[in-house]
Amino acid sequence: MTKTINFPHDDATCGWYAALPEPQPCQRLQGEQQADYAVIGAGFAGLAAARRLAEHHPQARIILVDAQRVGYGASGRNSGFVIDLPHKFALEHPDPEHKQRLLRLNRSAIAQLQELIELNGINCQWSHAGKYQGAVGERGLAYLDHFEHLLQQLGEPFRWVEREELSGILGSHHYSRAIYTPGCYLMQPAALVTGLGRSLPGNVELLEESPIQRLERDGRGGWILHGTDGSIRTPQLLLGTSIFTQEFGYLRNRLLPVMTFASWTRPLTDSEMRIYGGQLDWGLTPADHAGTTVRMTQDRRLIIRNTYKHVPKYGKSTSDSMRKAVQASHRRAFLKRFPQLVNVPFSHTWGGVYAISRNFTNFFGQLEPGVYASACDNGVGAAWGTISGTMLADLAVGAQSQQLSDIQAVTGMPSLNPPEPFLGFGVRSRIRMAAWNSRSEL
Ligand SMILES: Cc1cc2nc3c(=O)[nH]c(=O)nc-3n(C[C@H](O)[C@H](O)[C@H](O)COP(=O)(O)OP(=O)(O)OC[C@H]3O[C@@H](n4cnc5c(N)ncnc54)[C@H](O)[C@@H]3O)c2cc1C
């Protein structure tokens, strides 16, 4: 394989990352390195894979390499919901056991993250806050009724929260009703993943700002990973590279690069908190998924996330005018919900790229001898990335477990995309139509 690849191109305006202390200098890939295992991508999936490999083989040399700093990619710039329930389309799956497997996998990821956070003292606003799924208008209310039905089928606990109670929590009269589910955790994503990066086992070497440009077979059944100033030779390669997996020639024409965006305020002052009138530390996702996600952090920042874009060139697909339009959309959503905070500006607006597939199927497994990948989580990668990365390591070392069987049973092959220009036209039309249909929930 000799193709030169496209790298991540994330903006420098992620609020979560900016709120962290200045990072320590990092180690980069230099010279010719040899590893027993190499993992590319230090998001949730790659961090979990490297950690698990080290637990299986404490004497092995494991290299975890990322093009950017840990916390700079999608894993550090998401909305910080670690969700236990099967998401959106998976919740509609006809096989009840499929959904139970997803629940078990997500919950074991949550337990794993919680243990690591406690063990390593990772300060990341981790909280068992649950999640509100909120409806504004008729469309959202119809989605909530359906959600209630699905939760009953699943046997999962939930509770309806009506407008008055909701406004006391959210500081907003905007929502008609919500369904509260208790199993979701909230966190500061950049703080969590940088904390996970800092607390890797001693036999994992973390190399940042080291884009891998090319993969080459070494002629002995292994691989050579070529970086700018060095290379890594390894018999076993694990890819935690999400949408960028296609850049290495794998899952070609099966993944769709999608970007979504968030804005947040600076921390509210004491007097703004009184005007706000709601509580701290809650998260609300829209009943209709094309709507707006809202959070209030533990440190008094309100976050708005909405807008999807098809981004064939990843972050390079965005322009200043697109960013301005996205920020304006966030501002409208903010003022509809919090008109009393009209004088509170946004301090940061950012975007992040992830992978979806047309059949909403996640890929997990071996791509060819010695190469394994977890790619395409359809936008809910905090729990999924953690458990799929962990299981990928188990698969690579030949370990057996119920969790490995579960993940193999619920994953598959993302379906093929139509060729361009039909693909781009189709995806853009679907995104526009979803946004139009959900305009009352935006
Ligand atoms: C605004 C936003 C809100 C979201 N909200 C949520 C949420 O609340 N909850 C949730 O569960 N999910 C959410 N998501 C999705 C979630 O962030 C992703 O699904 C998840 O981070 C994917 O994790 P990952 O480890 O698989 O991949 P990534 O985090 O994308 O990691 C891949 C890594 O590979 C590296 N890489 C790529 N190419 C190369 C190369 N050539 N060489 C070296 N390194 C390379 C990248 O730099 C990156 O760090 C959101 C996403 C966004 C953008």
The ligand as an SDF file (V2000), in Angstrom:
LIG
                    3D

 53 58  0  0  0  0  0  0  0  0999 V2000
  -19.4320   17.8600   18.5390 C   0  0  0  0  0  0  0  0  0  0  0  0
  -19.5160   16.3590   18.7800 C   0  0  0  0  0  0  0  0  0  0  0  0
  -20.3610   15.8860   19.7920 C   0  0  0  0  0  0  0  0  0  0  0  0
  -20.4070   14.4990   20.0630 C   0  0  0  0  0  0  0  0  0  0  0  0
  -21.0840   14.0700   21.1720 N   0  0  0  0  0  0  0  0  0  0  0  0
  -20.9510   12.8030   21.5990 C   0  0  0  0  0  0  0  0  0  0  0  0
  -21.4510   12.4050   22.8660 C   0  0  0  0  0  0  0  0  0  0  0  0
  -21.9740   13.2070   23.6290 O   0  0  0  0  0  0  0  0  0  0  0  0
  -21.3020   11.1110   23.2410 N   0  0  0  0  0  0  0  0  0  0  0  0
  -20.6700   10.1900   22.4210 C   0  0  0  0  0  0  0  0  0  0  0  0
  -20.5780    9.0190   22.8000 O   0  0  0  0  0  0  0  0  0  0  0  0
  -20.1400   10.5490   21.2290 N   0  0  0  0  0  0  0  0  0  0  0  0
  -20.2520   11.8280   20.8060 C   0  0  0  0  0  0  0  0  0  0  0  0
  -19.6650   12.2270   19.6330 N   0  0  0  0  0  0  0  0  0  0  0  0
  -18.9370   11.2230   18.8220 C   0  0  0  0  0  0  0  0  0  0  0  0
  -17.6050   10.8270   19.4710 C   0  0  0  0  0  0  0  0  0  0  0  0
  -16.8260   11.9520   19.7430 O   0  0  0  0  0  0  0  0  0  0  0  0
  -16.8450    9.8890   18.5270 C   0  0  0  0  0  0  0  0  0  0  0  0
  -17.7260    8.8870   18.1240 O   0  0  0  0  0  0  0  0  0  0  0  0
  -15.6540    9.2680   19.2490 C   0  0  0  0  0  0  0  0  0  0  0  0
  -14.8070   10.2690   19.7480 O   0  0  0  0  0  0  0  0  0  0  0  0
  -14.8720    8.3290   18.3350 C   0  0  0  0  0  0  0  0  0  0  0  0
  -13.7740    7.8300   19.0670 O   0  0  0  0  0  0  0  0  0  0  0  0
  -12.6060    7.0460   18.3440 P   0  0  0  0  0  0  0  0  0  0  0  0
  -11.5730    6.7650   19.3440 O   0  0  0  0  0  0  0  0  0  0  0  0
  -13.1760    5.8790   17.6030 O   0  0  0  0  0  0  0  0  0  0  0  0
  -12.0830    8.0330   17.2070 O   0  0  0  0  0  0  0  0  0  0  0  0
  -11.4140    9.4840   17.3030 P   0  0  0  0  0  0  0  0  0  0  0  0
  -11.6480   10.1540   18.5830 O   0  0  0  0  0  0  0  0  0  0  0  0
  -11.8320   10.1850   16.0450 O   0  0  0  0  0  0  0  0  0  0  0  0
   -9.8730    9.1440   17.2570 O   0  0  0  0  0  0  0  0  0  0  0  0
   -9.2100    8.8470   16.0550 C   0  0  0  0  0  0  0  0  0  0  0  0
   -7.7880    9.3600   16.2150 C   0  0  0  0  0  0  0  0  0  0  0  0
   -7.0350    8.9310   15.0840 O   0  0  0  0  0  0  0  0  0  0  0  0
   -6.0720    9.9200   14.8390 C   0  0  0  0  0  0  0  0  0  0  0  0
   -5.5770    9.7520   13.4590 N   0  0  0  0  0  0  0  0  0  0  0  0
   -6.2870    9.8190   12.3240 C   0  0  0  0  0  0  0  0  0  0  0  0
   -5.4880    9.6400   11.2580 N   0  0  0  0  0  0  0  0  0  0  0  0
   -4.2540    9.4280   11.7450 C   0  0  0  0  0  0  0  0  0  0  0  0
   -2.9790    9.1940   11.1370 C   0  0  0  0  0  0  0  0  0  0  0  0
   -2.8320    9.1370    9.8080 N   0  0  0  0  0  0  0  0  0  0  0  0
   -1.9090    9.0100   11.9370 N   0  0  0  0  0  0  0  0  0  0  0  0
   -2.0240    9.0650   13.2790 C   0  0  0  0  0  0  0  0  0  0  0  0
   -3.2020    9.3000   13.8900 N   0  0  0  0  0  0  0  0  0  0  0  0
   -4.2990    9.4770   13.1420 C   0  0  0  0  0  0  0  0  0  0  0  0
   -6.8280   11.2240   15.0480 C   0  0  0  0  0  0  0  0  0  0  0  0
   -5.9640   12.3030   15.3010 O   0  0  0  0  0  0  0  0  0  0  0  0
   -7.7060   10.8870   16.2500 C   0  0  0  0  0  0  0  0  0  0  0  0
   -7.1610   11.3020   17.4710 O   0  0  0  0  0  0  0  0  0  0  0  0
  -19.6420   13.5840   19.2740 C   0  0  0  0  0  0  0  0  0  0  0  0
  -18.8280   14.0580   18.2480 C   0  0  0  0  0  0  0  0  0  0  0  0
  -18.7520   15.4400   18.0090 C   0  0  0  0  0  0  0  0  0  0  0  0
  -17.8410   15.9110   16.9230 C   0  0  0  0  0  0  0  0  0  0  0  0
  1  2  1  0
  2  3  1  0
  2 52  2  0
  3  4  2  0
  4  5  1  0
  4 50  1  0
  5  6  2  0
  6  7  1  0
  6 13  1  0
  7  8  2  0
  7  9  1  0
  9 10  1  0
 10 11  2  0
 10 12  1  0
 12 13  2  0
 13 14  1  0
 14 15  1  0
 14 50  1  0
 15 16  1  0
 16 17  1  0
 16 18  1  0
 18 19  1  0
 18 20  1  0
 20 21  1  0
 20 22  1  0
 22 23  1  0
 23 24  1  0
 24 25  2  0
 24 26  1  0
 24 27  1  0
 27 28  1  0
 28 29  2  0
 28 30  1  0
 28 31  1  0
 31 32  1  0
 32 33  1  0
 33 34  1  0
 33 48  1  0
 34 35  1  0
 35 36  1  0
 35 46  1  0
 36 37  1  0
 36 45  1  0
 37 38  2  0
 38 39  1  0
 39 40  1  0
 39 45  2  0
 40 41  1  0
 40 42  2  0
 42 43  1  0
 43 44  2  0
 44 45  1  0
 46 47  1  0
 46 48  1  0
 48 49  1  0
 50 51  2  0
 51 52  1  0
 52 53  1  0
M  END
$$$$
